[in-house]
Amino acid sequence: MTQGLGSGNLPIRVCTVGSGPSAFYAVEALLKASGLDVRVDMFERLPTPFGLVRGGVAPDHQKIKSVSKVYDKIAEDPRFRFFGNVRIGKDLTIEQLERSYHAIVWAIGCESDNRLGVPGEDLAGVCSATEFVGWYNGHPDFRDRTFDLQRSRRVAVVGNGNVAMDCSRILLQSADRLADTDIADHALATLRQSSVTEVVLLGRRGPAQAAFSPKEIEEIAELPDVDVAVSAEDAHVDEHSAKWLETQARSAQRSVKFLQECAARGPQDRKKRLTCRFLVAPVAFEGDGGRVRAITLQHAALDLDKDGTPRARPIDRFTTLEVDLVLKAVGYRGVPLPGLAFDDRRGIIANLDGRVLDRVGGAARRGHYVVGWAKRGPTGLVGTNSPDSKATVEQLLQDVRAATTLAPTVEGGAEKALRAANLDFVTWQDWQRLDAHERAQGQDRGKVRHKEPDVAALLQAVRALRK
Ligand SMILES: Cc1cc2nc3c(=O)[nH]c(=O)nc-3n(C[C@H](O)[C@H](O)[C@H](O)COP(=O)(O)OP(=O)(O)OC[C@H]3O[C@@H](n4cnc5c(N)ncnc54)[C@H](O)[C@@H]3O)c2cc1C
């Protein structure tokens, strides 16, 4: 066993890759570990921290975004350092990290999206919710995307989870309601020109299996001038589902009750509507001049699988839905990183309870751990990542006690390598200045924050603020 690893003589050096919720909760668990002398460095590919809290959570959900204050507190600890604008796999290699740290905690989230794999998916106007969300949140990866909302009246959203609901809400509410949030300027300008009057939400299974939480659908119904429309056929709960629903969380029952009330009330005379469709799945996108014009939907019935869970079985019934734009909200997916085993089926880093494996089903890879969406897939709220990160850190600490972590050879090696490469990394102090600057710029515009979606411009601002 390495003499005194994690003691005052030999602090354990850990880094996280990523700066979303799961990374911060891992840092918190490490810094709180009793009797452990630890130093934690955090690498983030963007110049700004907080992952999907900044680039995913909807701008009209500022209360949820304010969780970043908790992360600010964690970052105050002098044992913590931030290196923004550093992409692992490009600016630093995995081997360089292995030479510098006893343990590496991967917290890289799920940055891509699932494909439907149906004809016409590459037509213009068939987009992923990932792109749309990143675009309205000012995420640099998506700043150049365009969404033709001016010529779109009906938008279909494939999927009915909370991401689908965020997209629907952003599309249906008046742009004025978003003006004082931190929504990207380009998105607000486009939404002001929007002609969207209907969003059609397409669910593969029935109303009892809707993935949205009741709060999300109720929030849309409370928007001025927006109706939630459900036909009696769509609101119908079959016998299997009715039984199954009794075993489900109260929230699922509340959603069904709400949908059935909407169906019983019938359509209201409002300017815009969210139409909820169930037991339908796109099997083809039809185009006109290279742009999506309609979706062929195949209908389904529900069967119980061997665990008693209702599953959609496609039936021989097809209908066409005319649309101007499609957003696919069918799940985020991890992006494989060369040199790190990837579980292609689940779209995550191959791991067993947070210990990274050398291959799917293989042995634990010394010194590598994973947290958050990169560990368990794209499920769970911000808070879900806290116990999950703690559990992974517990595994890491067990390995420290068993002296089975890495044996780094160069102290401060990662930082030296970045300096040698002349890479202008963003420190936590830089970020604090940028944060204050974004808020001040926002205040001038009557918004909570003004986000610059261009990395070069962000770095320029960071440099200017250092002077
Ligand atoms: C659209 C959307 C809306 C959501 N809304 C809510 C909500 O309202 N309420 C709620 O509680 N939860 C919400 N969530 C869920 C919540 O955002 C997630 O649970 C959480 O962000 C997952 O955290 P994470 O740290 O695993 O990943 P992420 O937050 O995705 O963080 C991953 C980080 O890793 C960085 N990274 C990736 N690759 C590299 C690399 N090679 N080198 C360096 N850095 C890298 C990324 O830039 C990113 O900053 C929402 C999610 C989405 C997608």
The ligand as an SDF file (V2000), in Angstrom:
LIG
                    3D

 53 58  0  0  0  0  0  0  0  0999 V2000
  -33.2290   19.5830  -21.9540 C   0  0  0  0  0  0  0  0  0  0  0  0
  -33.0300   19.1730  -20.5260 C   0  0  0  0  0  0  0  0  0  0  0  0
  -33.7500   19.7950  -19.5320 C   0  0  0  0  0  0  0  0  0  0  0  0
  -33.5830   19.4060  -18.2130 C   0  0  0  0  0  0  0  0  0  0  0  0
  -34.3280   20.0410  -17.2720 N   0  0  0  0  0  0  0  0  0  0  0  0
  -34.2050   19.6730  -15.9930 C   0  0  0  0  0  0  0  0  0  0  0  0
  -34.9990   20.3210  -15.0040 C   0  0  0  0  0  0  0  0  0  0  0  0
  -35.8080   21.1990  -15.3160 O   0  0  0  0  0  0  0  0  0  0  0  0
  -34.8320   19.9270  -13.7090 N   0  0  0  0  0  0  0  0  0  0  0  0
  -33.9240   18.9670  -13.3450 C   0  0  0  0  0  0  0  0  0  0  0  0
  -33.7860   18.6730  -12.1580 O   0  0  0  0  0  0  0  0  0  0  0  0
  -33.1760   18.3220  -14.2780 N   0  0  0  0  0  0  0  0  0  0  0  0
  -33.2940   18.6590  -15.5830 C   0  0  0  0  0  0  0  0  0  0  0  0
  -32.5510   18.0160  -16.5290 N   0  0  0  0  0  0  0  0  0  0  0  0
  -31.6280   16.9260  -16.1120 C   0  0  0  0  0  0  0  0  0  0  0  0
  -30.2410   17.4360  -15.6510 C   0  0  0  0  0  0  0  0  0  0  0  0
  -29.8170   18.4570  -16.5130 O   0  0  0  0  0  0  0  0  0  0  0  0
  -29.2430   16.2570  -15.6230 C   0  0  0  0  0  0  0  0  0  0  0  0
  -29.6610   15.3410  -14.6180 O   0  0  0  0  0  0  0  0  0  0  0  0
  -27.8110   16.6640  -15.2990 C   0  0  0  0  0  0  0  0  0  0  0  0
  -27.3840   17.8030  -15.9840 O   0  0  0  0  0  0  0  0  0  0  0  0
  -26.8250   15.5110  -15.6260 C   0  0  0  0  0  0  0  0  0  0  0  0
  -25.5740   15.9030  -15.1410 O   0  0  0  0  0  0  0  0  0  0  0  0
  -24.1850   15.3450  -15.6960 P   0  0  0  0  0  0  0  0  0  0  0  0
  -23.1420   16.0020  -14.8520 O   0  0  0  0  0  0  0  0  0  0  0  0
  -24.2010   13.8850  -15.7550 O   0  0  0  0  0  0  0  0  0  0  0  0
  -24.0680   15.8350  -17.2230 O   0  0  0  0  0  0  0  0  0  0  0  0
  -24.0420   17.2580  -17.9030 P   0  0  0  0  0  0  0  0  0  0  0  0
  -24.8520   18.2440  -17.1260 O   0  0  0  0  0  0  0  0  0  0  0  0
  -24.3990   17.0380  -19.3090 O   0  0  0  0  0  0  0  0  0  0  0  0
  -22.5040   17.7170  -17.8570 O   0  0  0  0  0  0  0  0  0  0  0  0
  -21.5130   17.1350  -18.6750 C   0  0  0  0  0  0  0  0  0  0  0  0
  -20.3740   18.1260  -18.8600 C   0  0  0  0  0  0  0  0  0  0  0  0
  -19.2330   17.4520  -19.4060 O   0  0  0  0  0  0  0  0  0  0  0  0
  -18.6000   18.3230  -20.3410 C   0  0  0  0  0  0  0  0  0  0  0  0
  -17.7770   17.4820  -21.2320 N   0  0  0  0  0  0  0  0  0  0  0  0
  -18.2030   16.5490  -22.1140 C   0  0  0  0  0  0  0  0  0  0  0  0
  -17.1530   15.9700  -22.7420 N   0  0  0  0  0  0  0  0  0  0  0  0
  -16.0310   16.5440  -22.2370 C   0  0  0  0  0  0  0  0  0  0  0  0
  -14.6270   16.3530  -22.4900 C   0  0  0  0  0  0  0  0  0  0  0  0
  -14.1800   15.4580  -23.3890 N   0  0  0  0  0  0  0  0  0  0  0  0
  -13.7270   17.1160  -21.8070 N   0  0  0  0  0  0  0  0  0  0  0  0
  -14.1780   18.0450  -20.8890 C   0  0  0  0  0  0  0  0  0  0  0  0
  -15.4940   18.2490  -20.6260 N   0  0  0  0  0  0  0  0  0  0  0  0
  -16.4100   17.5100  -21.2730 C   0  0  0  0  0  0  0  0  0  0  0  0
  -19.7890   18.9990  -21.0250 C   0  0  0  0  0  0  0  0  0  0  0  0
  -19.4080   20.1770  -21.7080 O   0  0  0  0  0  0  0  0  0  0  0  0
  -20.7050   19.2590  -19.8320 C   0  0  0  0  0  0  0  0  0  0  0  0
  -20.4240   20.5120  -19.2270 O   0  0  0  0  0  0  0  0  0  0  0  0
  -32.6700   18.3860  -17.8640 C   0  0  0  0  0  0  0  0  0  0  0  0
  -31.9360   17.7540  -18.8820 C   0  0  0  0  0  0  0  0  0  0  0  0
  -32.1220   18.1400  -20.1970 C   0  0  0  0  0  0  0  0  0  0  0  0
  -31.3500   17.4640  -21.2920 C   0  0  0  0  0  0  0  0  0  0  0  0
  1  2  1  0
  2  3  1  0
  2 52  2  0
  3  4  2  0
  4  5  1  0
  4 50  1  0
  5  6  2  0
  6  7  1  0
  6 13  1  0
  7  8  2  0
  7  9  1  0
  9 10  1  0
 10 11  2  0
 10 12  1  0
 12 13  2  0
 13 14  1  0
 14 15  1  0
 14 50  1  0
 15 16  1  0
 16 17  1  0
 16 18  1  0
 18 19  1  0
 18 20  1  0
 20 21  1  0
 20 22  1  0
 22 23  1  0
 23 24  1  0
 24 25  2  0
 24 26  1  0
 24 27  1  0
 27 28  1  0
 28 29  2  0
 28 30  1  0
 28 31  1  0
 31 32  1  0
 32 33  1  0
 33 34  1  0
 33 48  1  0
 34 35  1  0
 35 36  1  0
 35 46  1  0
 36 37  1  0
 36 45  1  0
 37 38  2  0
 38 39  1  0
 39 40  1  0
 39 45  2  0
 40 41  1  0
 40 42  2  0
 42 43  1  0
 43 44  2  0
 44 45  1  0
 46 47  1  0
 46 48  1  0
 48 49  1  0
 50 51  2  0
 51 52  1  0
 52 53  1  0
M  END
$$$$
